[in-house]
Amino acid sequence: MPLDQLLIDLLACPFDKEPLVYFESTDVLYNPRLKKAFRVEGAIPVLLPSEATDVDSATAATYDADLAAGRGVLTGGGAASAPKSN
């Protein structure tokens, strides 16, 4: 079951508070900066830091290729490109 668009617009990584990449086909939220993945169970993201899994280099390369091919969705509603206020 895919994530609701409102949820996709709001989600951020619990570690670095930056956007994640959502792969609907595998129900995974991925942080390419930290090489961490979070599962999605029944349209509910499991974003507890203790539940994050480390992504090996081969899987990271697959995720990066999928993102480059347009098969991933950036979370955070474009917040990654907005300047941070102090």
Backbone as a printed PyTorch tensor [residue, N CA C, xyz], in Angstrom:
tensor([[[  0.8500,  -1.1650,   0.0000],
         [  0.0000,   0.0000,   0.0000],
         [  0.9020,   1.2360,   0.0000]],

        [[  0.7380,   2.1290,  -0.9500],
         [  1.6170,   3.3020,  -1.0410],
         [  1.3630,   4.3020,   0.0830]],

        [[  2.3730,   5.1080,   0.3550],
         [  2.2370,   6.1690,   1.3470],
         [  1.3490,   7.2890,   0.8130]],

        [[  0.6120,   7.9110,   1.6880],
         [ -0.2050,   9.0650,   1.3500],
         [  0.7230,  10.2330,   0.9670]],

        [[  0.3110,  11.0200,  -0.0260],
         [  1.1410,  12.1300,  -0.5040],
         [  1.4350,  13.1410,   0.6020]],

        [[  0.4770,  13.4090,   1.4700],
         [  0.7150,  14.3340,   2.5720],
         [  1.8490,  13.8420,   3.4620]],

        [[  1.8590,  12.5500,   3.7260],
         [  2.9160,  11.9600,   4.5330],
         [  4.2610,  12.0700,   3.8220]],

        [[  4.2870,  11.7850,   2.5360],
         [  5.5250,  11.9110,   1.7560],
         [  6.0590,  13.3410,   1.8450]],

        [[  5.1630,  14.3110,   1.7910],
         [  5.5680,  15.7180,   1.8460],
         [  6.1630,  16.1060,   3.1960]],

        [[  5.8130,  15.3770,   4.2500],
         [  6.2460,  15.7360,   5.5990],
         [  7.4520,  14.9440,   6.1230]],

        [[  7.6990,  13.7810,   5.5820],
         [  8.7060,  12.8900,   6.1610],
         [ 10.1270,  13.4120,   6.0320]],

        [[ 10.9110,  13.1380,   7.0760],
         [ 12.3390,  13.4360,   7.0850],
         [ 13.0370,  12.3280,   7.8740]],

        [[ 14.3170,  12.1910,   7.6470],
         [ 15.1040,  11.1720,   8.3470],
         [ 15.2170,  11.5320,   9.8280]],

        [[ 15.0220,  10.5660,  10.7140],
         [ 15.1450,  10.8560,  12.1400],
         [ 16.5880,  11.1300,  12.5790]],

        [[ 17.5610,  10.7550,  11.7670],
         [ 18.9650,  10.9860,  12.1170],
         [ 19.4320,  12.3890,  11.7330]],

        [[ 19.2920,  12.7380,  10.4590],
         [ 19.8370,  14.0210,  10.0030],
         [ 18.7630,  15.0540,   9.6430]],

        [[ 17.4960,  14.6870,   9.8090],
         [ 16.3560,  15.5910,   9.5680],
         [ 16.2720,  16.0890,   8.1250]],

        [[ 16.8880,  15.3950,   7.2060],
         [ 16.8680,  15.7280,   5.7830],
         [ 15.9010,  14.7890,   5.0590]],

        [[ 15.5560,  15.0920,   3.7950],
         [ 14.6330,  14.2380,   3.0460],
         [ 15.1370,  12.8100,   2.8700]],

        [[ 14.1830,  11.9190,   2.6760],
         [ 14.4400,  10.5170,   2.3620],
         [ 13.9910,  10.2710,   0.9260]],

        [[ 14.3160,   9.1030,   0.4090],
         [ 13.8110,   8.6830,  -0.8960],
         [ 12.8550,   7.5200,  -0.6470]],

        [[ 11.6420,   7.6460,  -1.1610],
         [ 10.6290,   6.6040,  -0.9960],
         [ 10.5590,   5.7670,  -2.2630]],

        [[ 10.7280,   4.4500,  -2.0910],
         [ 10.5740,   3.4950,  -3.1910],
         [  9.3120,   2.6800,  -2.9190]],

        [[  8.2520,   3.0230,  -3.6280],
         [  6.9680,   2.3520,  -3.4260],
         [  7.0470,   0.8660,  -3.7560]],

        [[  7.8200,   0.5020,  -4.7780],
         [  7.8720,  -0.8960,  -5.2220],
         [  8.4140,  -1.8380,  -4.1480]],

        [[  9.2510,  -1.3270,  -3.2540],
         [  9.8240,  -2.1620,  -2.2030],
         [  9.4310,  -1.7110,  -0.8030]],

        [[  8.5650,  -0.6930,  -0.7080],
         [  8.1450,  -0.1470,   0.5890],
         [  9.3460,   0.1780,   1.4740]],

        [[ 10.2330,   1.0110,   0.9220],
         [ 11.4450,   1.4110,   1.6360],
         [ 11.6010,   2.9200,   1.5690]],

        [[ 12.0150,   3.4900,   2.6860],
         [ 12.4690,   4.8760,   2.7360],
         [ 13.9790,   4.8090,   2.9310]],

        [[ 14.7030,   5.5170,   2.0890],
         [ 16.1620,   5.3920,   2.0460],
         [ 16.8300,   6.7400,   2.2420]],

        [[ 17.8570,   6.7640,   3.0770],
         [ 18.6750,   7.9530,   3.2550],
         [ 19.9910,   7.7160,   2.5200]],

        [[ 20.1760,   8.3500,   1.3540],
         [ 21.3930,   8.1070,   0.5720],
         [ 22.6400,   8.7380,   1.1910]],

        [[ 22.4720,   9.7120,   2.0720],
         [ 23.6240,  10.3520,   2.7070],
         [ 24.2330,   9.4470,   3.7730]],

        [[ 23.3920,   8.7640,   4.5310],
         [ 23.8460,   7.9120,   5.6340],
         [ 23.8160,   6.4250,   5.2990]],

        [[ 23.2860,   6.0950,   4.1160],
         [ 23.1460,   4.6870,   3.6920],
         [ 22.3380,   3.8880,   4.7150]],

        [[ 21.1720,   4.4580,   5.0810],
         [ 20.2400,   3.8190,   6.0090],
         [ 18.9050,   3.6250,   5.3050]],

        [[ 18.2040,   2.5550,   5.6590],
         [ 16.8790,   2.2770,   5.0970],
         [ 15.8870,   2.0450,   6.2310]],

        [[ 14.6510,   2.4500,   5.9550],
         [ 13.5510,   2.2780,   6.8920],
         [ 12.4210,   1.5710,   6.1560]],

        [[ 11.8150,   0.5930,   6.7880],
         [ 10.7340,  -0.1380,   6.1320],
         [  9.4170,   0.6220,   6.2760]],

        [[  8.5040,   0.3050,   5.3900],
         [  7.1390,   0.8290,   5.4350],
         [  6.2270,  -0.3850,   5.5580]],

        [[  5.4200,  -0.4040,   6.6100],
         [  4.5240,  -1.5390,   6.8500],
         [  3.0740,  -1.0670,   6.7560]],

        [[  2.3650,  -1.5340,   5.7290],
         [  0.9620,  -1.1810,   5.5730],
         [  0.7360,   0.3190,   5.4980]],

        [[  1.5590,   1.0130,   4.7380],
         [  1.4890,   2.4660,   4.5430],
         [  1.8760,   3.2490,   5.7910]],

        [[  2.5500,   2.5940,   6.7320],
         [  3.0360,   3.2680,   7.9360],
         [  4.5630,   3.1880,   7.9470]],

        [[  5.2370,   4.3330,   7.8370],
         [  6.6980,   4.3170,   7.8570],
         [  7.2110,   4.0260,   9.2660]],

        [[  8.1910,   3.1490,   9.3650],
         [  8.8070,   2.8120,  10.6440],
         [ 10.1150,   3.5970,  10.7180]],

        [[ 10.0430,   4.7790,  11.3280],
         [ 11.1830,   5.6940,  11.3380],
         [ 11.8930,   5.7580,  12.6850]],

        [[ 11.7730,   4.7210,  13.4640],
         [ 12.5210,   4.6620,  14.7160],
         [ 13.9930,   4.4400,  14.3890]],

        [[ 14.8900,   5.2380,  14.9500],
         [ 16.3080,   5.0350,  14.6620],
         [ 16.7930,   3.6150,  14.9420]],

        [[ 16.2360,   2.9890,  15.9610],
         [ 16.6490,   1.6190,  16.2940],
         [ 16.2010,   0.5940,  15.2550]],

        [[ 15.2510,   0.9660,  14.4030],
         [ 14.7410,   0.0620,  13.3710],
         [ 15.4080,   0.2860,  12.0060]],

        [[ 16.2550,   1.2830,  11.9030],
         [ 16.9510,   1.5490,  10.6390],
         [ 17.9170,   0.4140,  10.3330]],

        [[ 18.0790,   0.1260,   9.0590],
         [ 19.0450,  -0.8850,   8.6520],
         [ 20.1390,  -0.2260,   7.8270]],

        [[ 21.3580,  -0.6990,   8.0210],
         [ 22.4760,  -0.2290,   7.2150],
         [ 22.3580,  -0.8320,   5.8290]],

        [[ 22.6190,  -0.0220,   4.8110],
         [ 22.5200,  -0.4590,   3.4240],
         [ 23.9180,  -0.7270,   2.8930]],

        [[ 24.1320,  -1.9390,   2.3770],
         [ 25.4400,  -2.2650,   1.8250],
         [ 25.6580,  -1.5270,   0.5010]],

        [[ 26.8940,  -1.5220,   0.0210],
         [ 27.2260,  -0.7250,  -1.1630],
         [ 26.4990,  -1.1970,  -2.4170]],

        [[ 26.2560,  -2.4910,  -2.5650],
         [ 25.5440,  -2.9950,  -3.7450],
         [ 24.0850,  -2.5340,  -3.7410]],

        [[ 23.4380,  -2.6130,  -2.5840],
         [ 22.0490,  -2.1650,  -2.4780],
         [ 21.9680,  -0.6550,  -2.6480]],

        [[ 22.9210,   0.0740,  -2.0770],
         [ 22.9550,   1.5330,  -2.2380],
         [ 23.0770,   1.9020,  -3.7090]],

        [[ 23.9010,   1.1840,  -4.4450],
         [ 24.0580,   1.4490,  -5.8810],
         [ 22.7450,   1.1980,  -6.6230]],

        [[ 22.0210,   0.1570,  -6.2330],
         [ 20.7230,  -0.1300,  -6.8410],
         [ 19.7320,   0.9870,  -6.5400]],

        [[ 19.6720,   1.4100,  -5.2780],
         [ 18.7720,   2.5080,  -4.9030],
         [ 19.1260,   3.7830,  -5.6640]],

        [[ 20.4220,   4.0870,  -5.7620],
         [ 20.8590,   5.2930,  -6.4670],
         [ 20.4830,   5.2340,  -7.9460]],

        [[ 20.6340,   4.0620,  -8.5530],
         [ 20.2570,   3.8940,  -9.9600],
         [ 18.7440,   4.0260, -10.1320]],

        [[ 17.9820,   3.4590,  -9.1980],
         [ 16.5200,   3.5830,  -9.2560],
         [ 16.0950,   5.0440,  -9.1200]],

        [[ 16.7410,   5.7680,  -8.2330],
         [ 16.4230,   7.1840,  -8.0690],
         [ 16.7520,   7.9550,  -9.3440]],

        [[ 17.9040,   7.6950,  -9.9280],
         [ 18.3060,   8.3710, -11.1610],
         [ 17.3460,   8.0620, -12.3060]],

        [[ 16.7540,   6.8680, -12.2780],
         [ 15.8090,   6.4610, -13.3210],
         [ 14.3830,   6.9410, -13.0290]],

        [[ 14.2100,   7.6860, -11.9510],
         [ 12.8900,   8.2260, -11.6380],
         [ 11.9740,   7.2750, -10.9130]],

        [[ 12.5340,   6.2280, -10.3090],
         [ 11.6940,   5.2510,  -9.6130],
         [ 11.6080,   5.5080,  -8.1080]],

        [[ 12.1120,   6.6420,  -7.6590],
         [ 12.0270,   7.0180,  -6.2530],
         [ 11.4410,   8.4030,  -6.1220]],

        [[ 10.8580,   8.6820,  -4.9630],
         [ 10.2390,   9.9790,  -4.7020],
         [ 10.9390,  10.6030,  -3.5040]],

        [[ 11.3970,  11.8420,  -3.6560],
         [ 12.0300,  12.5650,  -2.5700],
         [ 10.9560,  13.0440,  -1.5970]],

        [[ 11.1580,  12.7780,  -0.3100],
         [ 10.2100,  13.2330,   0.7050],
         [ 10.5340,  14.6650,   1.1160]],

        [[  9.6660,  15.2430,   1.8810],
         [  9.9320,  16.5650,   2.4300],
         [  9.4010,  17.7130,   1.6110]],

        [[  8.6970,  17.4640,   0.5400],
         [  8.0730,  18.5320,  -0.2310],
         [  9.0310,  19.5630,  -0.7690]],

        [[ 10.2460,  19.1410,  -1.1150],
         [ 11.2060,  20.0680,  -1.6810],
         [ 11.9890,  20.8170,  -0.6340]],

        [[ 11.8610,  20.4320,   0.6320],
         [ 12.5660,  21.1230,   1.6940],
         [ 14.0770,  21.0420,   1.5430]],

        [[ 14.5630,  20.0450,   0.8050],
         [ 16.0020,  19.8900,   0.6290],
         [ 16.6050,  21.0530,  -0.1360]],

        [[ 15.8270,  21.6840,  -1.0070],
         [ 16.3580,  22.7700,  -1.7990],
         [ 16.1130,  24.1350,  -1.1570]],

        [[ 15.3060,  24.1700,  -0.1100],
         [ 15.0290,  25.4380,   0.5580],
         [ 16.1440,  25.7750,   1.5410]],

        [[ 16.5540,  27.0310,   1.5930],
         [ 17.6020,  27.4060,   2.5480],
         [ 17.0930,  27.2520,   3.9700]],

        [[ 17.9970,  26.8690,   4.8640],
         [ 17.6400,  26.7250,   6.2730],
         [ 17.7490,  28.0900,   6.9460]],

        [[ 16.7610,  28.4010,   7.7940],
         [ 16.8240,  29.6660,   8.5160],
         [ 17.5180,  29.4560,   9.8530]],

        [[ 18.1700,  30.4780,  10.3280],
         [ 18.9010,  30.3820,  11.6080],
         [ 18.0630,  30.8580,  12.7470]]])
